[in-house]
Amino acid sequence: MAATTRSEAPLATQATLPDWLKIRPPSGERYQRLRSLVEGLRLTTVCEEARCPNLSECWSGGTATFMLLGETCTRGCSFCSVKTARRGEPVDVEEPQKVLEAVEQMGLRYIVLTSVDRDDLADQGAGHFARTVAHLKAHAPGLLIETLIPDFRGDEAALATIAASGADVLAHNVETVRRLTPSVRDPRATYDQSLHVLRRLKALRPDALTKSSLMVGHGESEAELHESFRDLRAAGVELLTLGQYLRPSEKHRPVAEYVAPDRFTALGRAAEAHGFLHVASGPFVRSSYKAGELFAESHLRARAAASRPFTSTLPLAPGAPA
């Protein structure tokens, strides 16, 4: 299972999509400048990798999502367009510094760090996540960081490493309802394992916000979505995003339904009734959608004003300036 939903590049053409899913591609001088910067640093952003419809809005508003640990995933989910293999690329030990440079030059205030699954690494990539967070916190202390992590096969040491990193928001996507999980996600990713990950993250870092995401349009029922809302709240999840699944290619799982905007509104209200602090729900909402980030940012900054911020005890990235 990839750590984030990367199904935003639709197989359908603009002409065949419902009116509410037709978008204008990102453009403009600022977008081109920032894109050149990211390419020059040889970084991967989920914003571009997934052709996210919110790219221009987020980049202009000071948020972005970076994908760590390469572009090759060791899982193979039926909804995800990221390439898969038994082994990923060598870990780039300079990546934490590259992300810092992008943060500074893009003027970012809130970032999401996510990654492909790296079952081939001894710690599944948790240490690289944590070193990146620690490096950013040390050199960009005003930056708020969300870690959108894989399930790490539920490994306690990996989850503890992430929790100790000092990230402000701890996120993991359950992706879909219980019944559809075996057909939507890689067999190594289970619904209950994802709930366990979220539950443990909250237990390890009660001061951090926890977040998850569901795609709709796979054929789930209303009752199944409500079950997932209950399960996520029981696991301590506070922030939730709901968005439309779009098929990346003919090789991927077909779309069962294009959910209309008014139903997304109703689903968002239904989810809020279960007690989430904030729900972002809409056709273009993605797991790192700007609305959820802005809520987390204002919430965290208000809380930070009244208490001492969390300090990581983890080492900086190898070779990073002190």
Summary of the structure (lengths in Angstrom):
residues: 322
radius of gyration: 18.2
end to end distance: 35.0
largest distance: 53.3
contacts: 1112
relative contact order: 0.16
helix: 37%
strand: 13%
